[in-house]
Amino acid sequence: MKIAVSGGGTGGHIYPALALMREIQKVNKHADFLYIGTQNGLESKLVPRENIPFKSIHITGFKRKLSFENIKTIFRFLKGVKDSKKFLKEFQPDIVIGTGGYVCGPVVYAAAKLRIPTIIHEQNSVPGLTNKFLSRYVNKIAICFEDAKEFFPPEKTVFTGNPRASEVIGNDGIKGRLSAGLSATKPIVLIFGGSRGARPINEAVVKALPELVGKPYQVLYVTGEVHYEDVKKEAELVGNPDNVVIKPFIHNMPEVLAGVDLVVSRAGATTLAEITSLGIPSILIPSPYVTNNHQEKNARSLSDHGAAKILLEKDLTSNTLVSQIDRIMLDQQVIAEMKRKAREMGVPDAASKLYKVMEQLMRVNQK
């Protein structure tokens, strides 16, 4: 079995792809993969670390306003399609799956034109431009939020959940805690702003450091590599409490998450899949800078169910942040109920569900 995968830009598009490939390798040790991404995207670092063959094309996203840059993007798209066809003809995949990001556009479109079975995986409750465009050409569309159904042809659409959810199950939480330099017994709040970090969250946390001194919980605060040095300097100026550990990035996030009691983060779809599969309560700070405000809509799906609290970025201060954390961490009844509600929303077998969709599509194509 040969599978070509494309997804890029942020960890939210890349981690589900990696999780799916690992799941496939468990059940089919002879599966071969080719990953097509961009050379400047995060995928160019994460994918080769997994010893997966990687090819790159040059592509950029469309601007929402009329601009000359969009004309350049059209030519890049056409060149990307041409390059993708070359890679796909050389690799001869049985199926191609796109997990999001504008790099999927030319790759999955090229596969469809070559009559290779195709799937797109939409992680968010509101799809982006690329997946809306590709939905006309692909054979199947896998979704993670029921809300996304309305945007796609119903006969092509299937609910699978996010493959990353499967990967966080069964990890050793104690090992994760110790690997991050945390106590194995004291409750943990994990604060992070996505794979690249988030400046507004970083600013609020730095200002909150004096308020976190002496709390009966510990905080693992992940800044994002770009922001780490600046944050460390600011933390040293205000005083870094003993119960707060600051890291630039966490490579073993599934292990760390297994030992966490509360997550404070953006509302990216992959993060929500991870925390619901583990039944972790959350305080979600949706990014207001994303397409169609989809992160707030993602977050509402959890908060409406009682699994999360929403703190909008416009309301984010050091005081509101610590107050929200304390309301959950200092009330065992609240945290227990939120854990139960989060677990009800989890789809821990998402990777195997998506793989079954792929197998069915390949069988139909072989007939």
C-alpha positions as CSV (number, residue, x, y, z in Angstrom):
1,M,0.0,0.0,0.0
2,K,1.3,3.4,-1.0
3,I,-0.1,6.5,0.6
4,A,0.7,10.2,-0.3
5,V,-0.1,12.7,2.4
6,S,-0.1,16.5,2.3
7,G,-0.7,19.0,5.1
8,G,1.2,22.0,6.3
9,G,1.5,25.4,7.8
10,T,0.7,24.7,11.5
11,G,0.9,21.7,13.8
12,G,-2.9,21.4,13.7
13,H,-2.6,20.2,10.1
14,I,0.6,18.2,10.5
15,Y,0.1,16.2,13.7
16,P,-3.2,14.5,12.5
17,A,-1.3,13.4,9.4
18,L,1.6,12.0,11.4
19,A,-0.9,10.3,13.8
20,L,-2.7,8.7,10.9
21,M,0.5,7.4,9.4
22,R,1.6,5.8,12.7
23,E,-1.8,4.1,13.0
24,I,-1.5,2.7,9.5
25,Q,2.0,1.4,10.2
26,K,0.6,-0.5,13.2
27,V,-1.8,-2.5,11.1
28,N,0.2,-2.5,7.8
29,K,4.0,-2.7,8.3
30,H,4.5,-2.7,4.6
31,A,2.8,0.7,4.0
32,D,4.9,3.2,2.1
33,F,4.4,7.0,2.5
34,L,5.3,10.1,0.7
35,Y,4.7,13.5,2.4
36,I,4.4,16.6,0.2
37,G,4.6,19.9,2.0
38,T,6.4,23.3,1.7
39,Q,10.0,23.8,2.5
40,N,9.4,26.8,4.8
41,G,6.5,25.2,6.7
42,L,6.7,23.4,10.1
43,E,6.1,20.1,8.2
44,S,9.7,20.4,6.7
45,K,11.0,19.9,10.3
46,L,8.5,17.5,11.8
47,V,8.1,15.0,9.0
48,P,11.8,14.2,8.3
49,R,12.1,13.5,12.1
50,E,9.7,10.6,11.6
51,N,11.9,9.2,8.8
52,I,9.1,9.7,6.2
53,P,10.1,10.7,2.7
54,F,9.4,14.4,2.1
55,K,9.0,16.4,-1.1
56,S,8.3,20.1,-1.3
57,I,6.4,22.5,-3.6
58,H,6.3,26.3,-3.5
59,I,2.8,27.6,-2.8
60,T,1.2,30.5,-0.9
61,G,-2.3,31.2,0.3
62,F,-4.7,33.7,-1.3
63,K,-5.2,37.1,0.2
64,R,-8.7,38.0,1.0
65,K,-8.4,41.4,-0.6
66,L,-7.7,42.0,-4.2
67,S,-3.9,42.2,-4.7
68,F,-1.2,41.5,-7.3
69,E,0.1,38.8,-4.9
70,N,-3.0,36.7,-5.7
71,I,-2.0,36.7,-9.3
72,K,1.4,35.3,-8.3
73,T,-0.4,32.7,-6.1
74,I,-2.4,31.5,-9.2
75,F,0.9,30.9,-11.0
76,R,2.4,29.2,-8.0
77,F,-0.7,27.0,-7.7
78,L,-0.3,25.9,-11.4
79,K,3.4,25.2,-10.9
80,G,2.5,23.3,-7.7
81,V,0.0,21.1,-9.5
82,K,2.7,20.4,-12.2
83,D,5.3,19.5,-9.5
84,S,2.8,17.4,-7.5
85,K,1.8,15.4,-10.6
86,K,5.5,14.6,-11.2
87,F,6.0,13.4,-7.6
88,L,2.7,11.4,-7.6
89,K,3.5,9.7,-11.0
90,E,6.9,8.7,-9.6
91,F,5.5,7.4,-6.3
92,Q,2.3,5.8,-7.7
93,P,0.2,6.1,-4.6
94,D,-3.0,4.0,-4.0
95,I,-4.6,7.0,-2.3
96,V,-3.8,10.7,-1.4
97,I,-5.0,12.4,1.7
98,G,-4.9,16.1,2.5
99,T,-5.0,17.2,6.1
100,G,-5.3,20.9,5.6
101,G,-3.3,24.1,4.8
102,Y,-2.9,25.7,1.4
103,V,-0.2,23.2,0.3
104,C,-3.0,20.6,0.0
105,G,-4.6,22.6,-2.8
106,P,-2.3,21.7,-5.6
107,V,-1.4,18.3,-4.3
108,V,-4.9,16.9,-3.8
109,Y,-6.1,18.6,-7.0
110,A,-3.3,17.0,-8.9
111,A,-4.2,13.6,-7.5
112,A,-7.8,14.0,-8.4
113,K,-6.9,15.0,-12.0
114,L,-4.7,11.8,-12.2
115,R,-7.7,9.8,-11.0
116,I,-6.1,8.7,-7.8
117,P,-8.6,8.2,-4.9
118,T,-8.5,11.3,-2.7
119,I,-9.7,12.3,0.8
120,I,-9.5,15.6,2.6
121,H,-9.6,15.7,6.4
122,E,-11.2,18.9,7.8
123,Q,-10.3,19.4,11.5
124,N,-12.4,22.6,12.2
125,S,-16.0,23.3,12.6
126,V,-15.8,25.8,9.7
127,P,-13.6,24.8,6.7
128,G,-11.0,27.0,5.1
129,L,-10.9,28.0,1.5
130,T,-8.6,25.2,0.4
131,N,-10.9,22.4,1.6
132,K,-14.0,24.1,0.3
133,F,-12.3,24.3,-3.1
134,L,-11.1,20.7,-3.0
135,S,-14.5,19.3,-1.8
136,R,-15.6,19.5,-5.5
137,Y,-12.9,17.2,-6.7
138,V,-12.2,14.6,-3.9
139,N,-13.9,11.3,-3.3
140,K,-14.4,11.6,0.5
141,I,-14.4,14.3,3.1
142,A,-13.6,13.4,6.7
143,I,-14.8,15.8,9.4
144,C,-14.2,16.2,13.2
145,F,-17.1,18.5,14.1
146,E,-20.7,17.7,13.1
147,D,-21.1,21.5,12.4
148,A,-18.8,21.1,9.4
149,K,-21.3,18.9,7.5
150,E,-23.3,21.8,6.2
151,F,-20.4,23.0,4.2
152,F,-19.8,19.8,2.2
153,P,-21.7,17.5,-0.1
154,P,-23.5,15.0,2.2
155,E,-22.9,12.0,0.0
156,K,-19.1,12.5,0.3
157,T,-18.9,13.5,4.0
158,V,-18.2,11.2,6.9
159,F,-17.5,11.9,10.6
160,T,-14.3,10.3,11.8
161,G,-12.8,12.6,14.4
162,N,-9.2,13.7,14.6
163,P,-6.5,11.0,14.3
164,R,-4.3,12.9,16.8
165,A,-6.9,11.9,19.5
166,S,-5.9,8.2,19.1
167,E,-2.3,9.0,19.7
168,V,-2.6,10.6,23.2
169,I,-4.4,7.6,24.6
170,G,-2.5,5.1,26.8
171,N,0.6,7.3,27.5
172,D,2.4,7.4,30.9
173,G,1.4,10.7,32.6
174,I,4.0,10.3,35.3
175,K,6.7,9.9,32.7
176,G,5.4,13.0,30.9
177,R,5.4,15.1,34.1
178,L,8.9,14.1,35.0
179,S,10.2,14.7,31.5
180,A,9.0,18.3,31.8
181,G,10.7,18.9,35.1
182,L,7.4,18.8,37.1
183,S,6.4,17.1,40.4
184,A,4.8,13.7,39.9
185,T,2.1,14.3,42.5
186,K,1.1,18.0,42.4
187,P,-1.8,19.0,40.1
188,I,-0.7,20.6,36.7
189,V,-2.0,23.4,34.6
190,L,-0.6,23.4,31.1
191,I,-0.6,26.7,29.3
192,F,0.3,27.1,25.6
193,G,-0.6,29.0,22.5
194,G,-0.3,26.5,19.8
195,S,2.7,25.2,17.9
196,R,4.1,28.7,17.3
197,G,3.0,30.3,20.6
198,A,0.7,33.3,21.0
199,R,2.0,36.7,22.1
200,P,-1.2,37.8,24.0
201,I,-1.2,34.6,26.1
202,N,2.5,35.0,26.8
203,E,2.0,38.6,27.9
204,A,-0.9,37.7,30.3
205,V,1.1,34.7,31.8
206,V,4.2,36.8,32.4
207,K,2.2,39.4,34.2
208,A,0.4,36.6,36.2
209,L,3.6,35.1,37.5
210,P,3.6,37.0,40.8
211,E,0.0,35.9,41.4
212,L,0.9,32.2,40.8
213,V,3.4,32.1,43.7
214,G,2.3,29.6,46.3
215,K,-0.6,28.1,44.4
216,P,-1.5,24.5,45.3
217,Y,-0.9,23.6,41.6
218,Q,2.1,23.8,39.3
219,V,2.1,25.4,35.9
220,L,3.8,24.2,32.7
221,Y,4.0,27.2,30.4
222,V,5.0,26.6,26.8
223,T,5.9,29.9,25.0
224,G,6.6,28.7,21.4
225,E,10.2,28.8,20.2
226,V,10.0,32.2,18.6
227,H,8.9,33.9,21.9
228,Y,11.0,31.8,24.4
229,E,14.0,34.0,24.9
230,D,12.0,37.2,25.4
231,V,9.6,35.5,27.8
232,K,12.5,34.1,29.9
233,K,14.0,37.6,30.2
234,E,10.7,39.1,31.3
235,A,10.1,36.2,33.7
236,E,13.5,36.8,35.3
237,L,12.6,40.4,35.8
238,V,9.3,39.8,37.6
239,G,10.4,36.6,39.3
240,N,9.9,33.1,38.1
241,P,7.9,31.1,40.8
242,D,9.2,27.7,41.8
243,N,5.9,26.1,40.7
244,V,6.1,27.5,37.1
245,V,8.2,25.7,34.5
246,I,8.8,27.6,31.2
247,K,9.6,25.6,28.0
248,P,9.9,26.8,24.4
249,F,8.3,23.6,22.9
250,I,7.1,20.2,24.0
251,H,8.0,17.4,21.6
252,N,6.4,14.6,23.7
253,M,3.0,16.4,24.1
254,P,1.0,13.1,24.2
255,E,2.9,12.0,27.3
256,V,2.8,15.4,28.9
257,L,-1.0,15.7,28.3
258,A,-1.6,12.4,30.0
259,G,-0.4,13.9,33.3
260,V,-2.2,17.3,33.0
261,D,-5.3,18.4,35.0
262,L,-6.2,21.5,33.1
263,V,-5.3,23.0,29.8
264,V,-5.2,26.7,28.9
265,S,-4.8,27.2,25.2
266,R,-6.0,28.4,21.8
267,A,-9.0,26.4,20.4
268,G,-7.2,24.7,17.5
269,A,-9.0,21.6,16.4
270,T,-6.2,19.2,17.1
271,T,-5.7,20.5,20.6
272,L,-9.5,20.0,21.3
273,A,-9.3,16.4,19.9
274,E,-6.4,15.6,22.2
275,I,-8.0,17.0,25.4
276,T,-11.4,15.6,24.9
277,S,-10.1,12.1,24.2
278,L,-8.2,12.3,27.6
279,G,-11.1,14.1,29.4
280,I,-9.1,17.2,30.3
281,P,-11.0,20.3,31.3
282,S,-9.9,23.5,29.5
283,I,-9.9,27.2,29.4
284,L,-10.0,28.2,25.7
285,I,-8.7,31.5,24.4
286,P,-9.8,31.4,20.7
287,S,-7.5,33.1,18.2
288,P,-9.5,36.0,16.7
289,Y,-7.1,36.1,13.7
290,V,-8.2,32.9,12.0
291,T,-10.5,32.4,9.0
292,N,-14.2,32.8,9.7
293,N,-13.5,33.0,13.5
294,H,-13.5,29.1,13.4
295,Q,-11.6,28.8,16.7
296,E,-14.3,30.4,18.7
297,K,-16.9,28.1,17.0
298,N,-14.6,25.1,17.9
299,A,-14.5,26.3,21.5
300,R,-18.2,26.9,21.7
301,S,-18.8,23.2,20.9
302,L,-16.9,22.3,24.1
303,S,-18.2,25.1,26.3
304,D,-21.8,24.5,25.3
305,H,-21.3,20.9,26.5
306,G,-19.7,22.0,29.8
307,A,-16.3,20.6,29.0
308,A,-14.5,24.0,28.7
309,K,-14.7,27.7,29.7
310,I,-14.1,30.4,27.1
311,L,-11.9,33.4,27.8
312,L,-12.0,35.7,24.8
313,E,-8.7,37.5,23.9
314,K,-10.3,40.9,24.4
315,D,-11.0,39.9,28.0
316,L,-7.7,38.3,28.7
317,T,-5.6,39.8,31.5
318,S,-3.4,38.3,34.2
319,N,-6.3,38.7,36.7
320,T,-9.0,37.1,34.5
321,L,-6.6,34.3,33.6
322,V,-5.6,33.4,37.2
323,S,-9.2,33.8,38.4
324,Q,-10.5,31.3,35.7
325,I,-7.8,28.8,36.6
326,D,-8.5,29.0,40.3
327,R,-12.3,28.5,39.8
328,I,-11.5,25.2,38.2
329,M,-8.4,24.0,40.0
330,L,-9.6,24.9,43.5
331,D,-13.0,23.2,43.2
332,Q,-12.9,19.4,43.0
333,Q,-16.5,19.2,42.0
334,V,-16.1,21.6,39.1
335,I,-13.0,19.9,37.8
336,A,-14.6,16.4,38.1
337,E,-17.7,17.4,36.2
338,M,-15.7,19.1,33.4
339,K,-13.5,16.0,33.1
340,R,-16.6,13.9,32.6
341,K,-18.1,16.3,30.0
342,A,-14.8,16.4,28.1
343,R,-14.5,12.7,28.0
344,E,-18.0,12.4,26.6
345,M,-16.9,14.4,23.6
346,G,-13.8,12.4,22.8
347,V,-13.3,10.2,19.7
348,P,-10.3,8.1,20.8
349,D,-10.6,5.7,17.8
350,A,-10.5,8.5,15.2
351,A,-7.3,7.2,13.4
352,S,-8.7,3.8,12.9
353,K,-12.0,5.3,11.7
354,L,-10.2,7.4,9.1
355,Y,-8.1,4.4,8.0
356,K,-11.3,2.4,7.4
357,V,-12.7,5.1,5.2
358,M,-9.4,5.0,3.2
359,E,-9.6,1.2,2.9
360,Q,-13.2,1.3,1.6
361,L,-12.3,4.0,-0.9
362,M,-9.3,2.0,-2.2
363,R,-11.4,-1.2,-2.5
364,V,-14.1,0.6,-4.5
365,N,-11.4,2.0,-6.8
366,Q,-9.9,-1.5,-7.4
367,K,-13.2,-2.9,-8.7
